[in-house]
């Protein structure tokens, strides 16, 4: 049996599974959020109306929140009780009356974890925070547990959709997944504010909320909104990223199918990062001004909206998407410029420099979870990219790209 035939059968099986899974009645948790941010005081106020899908029939419902947010239930058909504390989180259970599938809670408090340097000695030197609300900016993700995290559901049933209204000080703007369907100025509690509304109906793993004093640029890229959020006015830089967004989305859409989201935004962060989120990337001020980023890291982050933020990774079975994305962005673009051999040589040199077999630093690509050192990058990105290159050579371009 030829390997190309085996691969075609294998990939057809994957495609069939994805189709069946996506059309099955799994259902997602839905959040209807109203959020007020007070950056100067490191605080937020939230009202969250939560709808639980019918397929989930586990009571009481158990969820976690960041410590100190003190949730209260507003629904008459629900009873809320605190049941424990775990690693900076508070654990709650909520008991719903028979037949009730939704409840509303309100909570408020401080989230302020200053940005710390990565202690792993990783060469890129990015700093991290589990979540911060400050006058310098706001970064909230699942790691902050700033909105309820539900424990007892399967991985797929933990996927969520949301409608989020956010109020920030006047002159600020917010970024999240999905589409911004409203933006207007107003008055709240006697202060000038800006209101943004974000909606995401495609199942997500978490809800991101980014806020800062942004200057916004945008233009259409086919059916997609290309957006740039910068701290300072810079028309030339913004235009470079808007044009690059349109170029890469067109190229990858032809290879892999339509871009999965309604927008892609470059967002300047207030500390140095290289994050890729569904429908936007969060890059540090220095990073976005390196001239090579437009042809390396930036297409890598756009491509993540197919692999990693479109098709999700089950971390328990290995993080395949970083190596695939590195191959289809970093390497593939070099190959189109006639520099494929040189790029593969660099991958192998980095692997040799950082990974020494026999001393516990080499491991299978299926064991890679995330990058936290030069060695883990050499395996998770480089070695995995070479695996996909081998697969492509064995299968041929048509089967490889058709399967993707």
N, C-alpha and C positions, 0 to 999 in steps of 0.2 A: 504494500500500500504506500503510495507516494505521500510525502509529508504535506504537500499542498492540498491533497484530498482530505487528509486528517484535519488540517487546519480549517478547511472550508466547512467540514462537518461540525467542528468544535465551535467556530464562530457563529454558525447558523443556530446552534443550540443556545449560545449566549443571547443572540438577538431575539429568539423565540421566548426565552425566559424573561428578558426585560419587558417584552411586549405584554406577556401574560401578567407579570407582576404589576405593571403600571396600570392595567385595566381592571385589576382585582379591586374589591371593595375594602381597601385597607383604611382609608380615612385618615385625617390628620387632626391634631389639636389646633384650634384656632384662637389667636389672641387678638382682642380689640383693645388697643392700648391708648391711654391718654397720659402723656409724660410731660412734666415741667422740670426743666433743668435750672439749677442755681449754681453756676460755675464758681463764683467767688466764695461760696460757702460749702463747696464739695457735696452738694445735696441734690436729691431728686424726689419728686412726688409722682406717684403712679396710681392710676385706676386701670385695672385689667379685667375685662370681661372674657372669660375663658369658656370655650365650647369644646366638650369632650366627644369624640366620635362614637357612634353607636356600637361599633365593634368592640370597644373597650368596656368590659363589665367587671371591673375590679374595684371593690369598695372596702374601706375608705380609700380615697385618692391621697397619695403621699407625694409631697413635693418639698424642694429645698429652696431657700432664699439666702442671699448675703446676710450675714449677721447684723442685727441692729435695725432692720427695716420694719419690724413690728407690723405684720399684715393684719388687717381686720376684714371680716367678711361682710359684704353689703347685701347678700341675698338671703331672703327669709327662709328659703328651703335648703340652707346649708349650715353646717356647724363646723367651725374651725378650731383646731387644738394643736398646740405646740407639743412635740413628742421627743425632741432631742436636739443636741448640738454635735456637729461633726466637722472638724477641720475648718473652722471659720464660717461654717454654714449653720443655719437653723432649719430643723426639719419639722414639717407640719403635716397633719392629716386633715382632710376635709370630707365630711360625710354628707352626701346629698340625699334628699328625699327620693322615694321610688319614682322612676321615670324621668327624673331631672337630669339634663345633660349639660347644663351651663351654670356658672356661678361667677360672681364679681367680687374681687378683693381690692383693697386699697392699701398702699404702704408708702412709707417715706423714710429717708435717712441719708446717711453719709456713705459715699464710696470714694475712698482716696487711698490708693496704693501707689506711692511714688515709683517712678521708673527706676529699675535696678539694672545694673550690668549683668549680662549673662555670665555665670560663673564657670561655664564648661570650657572656657578657653577657645571657643569657636572663632575662627579667623575673621569672620565677617563682623564680629563685634557688635551685633545688634543688641539693644537693651530691651527689657520686657517689663510689663506690668499686667497684673490680673484684672485691672480696671481702675480708671481714674476719672474723676470730675474735678476740674480745676480751671482757673482763669486762663491757663495756657491752652486748654483744649479738653475735650471729652473723648474717652475711648471706653466703650462698654461692649463686651462680648459674653459668650457663655461662661468664660473663665471667671467673670465677676459674679455670676448667678444673680444678675440684676433683675431678671424676671423668672417666674417659677420654672424649676427643672423637675420633671416628673420621673419618678424612680422606676415604677413597676412595669413599664411598657416595653415591648420589644423595640429593637433598633428602628424598624420602619415606622412603628406607631409613635415614636418620639419625634418624627418629622412634624413640622409646624407650618402654618400659614399665619399671616398677620395683617392687620390694618393698624397703623401707628400714627397718632397725632402728637407732635412734639412742639412745645413752647420753649424758646430760648431767648436770651436778651436781644434787644434790637441790634442789628449789625452782625449777628451770628447767623450761621446756616447749619443744617444737619445733612448727613448722608447715611443711607441705609440700603438694604437690598431693595430690589423691585423698582417701581415707578413712583416718582413724586407727582401726586395728582393735585396738590394744592400748595400754594406759598403765598402768604399775605402778612402784612404788618398789622399790629393792633395794640390794645392796652389790656394788661392783666395785673390786677392788684395795684393799680396806680403806676405801673412801670411800662415803658415801651418794650414790646416784645415782637418776635417773629414767630409765625406758626408755619410748620411744614407738616404735610401728611404723606406718608409712604405706605404703599400697598404692595404686598407680595402674595400671589395666589399659587405660586409654584412651591411645592414642599421644600422646606429648609431645615437644616440641622440646628440652627440657632438664629438669634436676632442680634444684629450689630447696630450700634448707635454711635455715630461719630459726629462731633460738633466743634465748630471753631469760627473765628472771624474770617470767612472765606470770600474771595473774589471768584465769581463763577463765569465760566466760558462754556458754550455749547454749540453744537451744530449736528445736523442729521448725517448719519452714515448708513445709507440705505433705509432699512426699517428700524434702525437702532439710533437712540440718542447718544451721541458722543459728548461727554462732559469732562470738564477740568475744574478742580477746586484748588486755588492757590491762596497762600497767605498774603502775598503782595501782588500788585498788578504787574503782569508780564505777558503781553499779547503774543510776542514772538514764541516764547516757550510754550504757551498754551496751544498755539496753532500747530506747532510741531506734534504735540501729543494728540490733538484732534485729528490731524491728517493721518497719523500713524494708526490710530484706532480704526479709522475707516479702512485703511489699507489691510490691516491684519484680519479684521472681521470678514472682509470680502474674501481674502485668501483662504482662511480656515473654514468658512462656510462652504466654499466649493469642495473642500476636501472631506469634511465631516458632517455636513448638513447645517441647517439654519442655526445661527447664534441663539442660545437658549433664553436670553433675557432681553428686556426692552431697552436697556441702557448699558453702557460701560463708562465708568468714571475713573479718572486719575485723581486721587485725593492726596494732597500734601499733608503729611503728619507733622506733629510738633516734636517728635524725636525720631531718630533714624530707624526705619523699619523697611521691610520688604514683604509685606503681607498681601495675599490675594484672597479676596472675599467674593461671594456671588455678586456679579455685576459691577464690582469696583475693586481697585487696588489702592492700598494705603502705603505710600512710599515717603521716606524721609526727605527733608529739604535738600540735603547734599546729594542724595541718591538721584533724585529726578533731574539734577543739573549735570550729572555725568553724561557726556555725549554718547557713550556706548550703550547706555541703558535703553534707548529707543530701539536698538537692534538686538537686545539680549533679554534683559529682565522684563521689559514691558510686554513683548509678545508672549513671553512665558506666562505672565499673569493673565493676559487675555485668554490664552489657551486653557487655563485652569477652569474657565467657565464651561468648557465641555468636560474636562477630566478633573474631577475633584470637587467642583462646585456645580456640576451638572449631573454627571454620574458620580455618586458618592463612594467613599472608601470605607470599607469595614476594617477598622484599625486592628481588630483581633486577627485578621488574616493577612496582614501586611499592607503597607502603603505603596501600591504600584504606581500611583498617579504622578508622583514627582519625577520618577525616572522616565515615564512615558512623555510627560510634558517637556522635560529637558531634551528628550530626543526630538520631539516634533517642533520645538521652538529653537532652542539654542543650537542644536546640531543641524536640524533640517535647513535653517536659514543659511548656515555656513556652507552646507552642501550645495545649495542653489547658487552660491557665489563661487563655486569651484574650490572651496576650502575644507571639504569634508575630511580628507585624509589628515590634515593638520589638526582639526578639531578632535578627531578620534585619538590621535597621538597625545594631545593634551589630557584627554580623559584618562588614558592609560598611565601617563606620567603622574597625574595626581593620585591615581589609585595606588601606584607603586610607592609614592612618597608617604602617603597617609595610612595605608593599610599594609600591615606586615603579617602574612599568614603564619599561623602557628603560635602567635602570642595573644590571641583572643581579640584581635581588632578586625578580623575579617568575618563575615557572616553571610548567610544566604539572603538574596534579595527579598524573599518572602518574610524575613524577620525584621525588615526595616519598618520603623514607625514614623520617626521624624528626625530632622537634622539638628544635632546639637554639638557637633565637632567636625573637624576636617575629615576624620575617618568615616563618620556616619554619612557625610555628604558624598564621599568618594564611592560608597556602596549604594546608598539610596538613590542618588542622582546618576553618578557615572557608571557604575557596574550595571545598574538597571537599564540605563540608556543603551549600553552595549548589548544587553540581553535582547532588547527590542530590535536593535540593528541586526543581530543574528537571526531573529525571527523573520524580519523583513527579507533578508537575503535568502533564507530557506523557502519562504512562501512566494516571493515575488511581489512586486509593487501592487499589482492589481488586487490580489487576494488581501494583502496587508491593509491597504487603504480602504478597500470596499468593506472589510470587516470592521474597521474603526468607524 
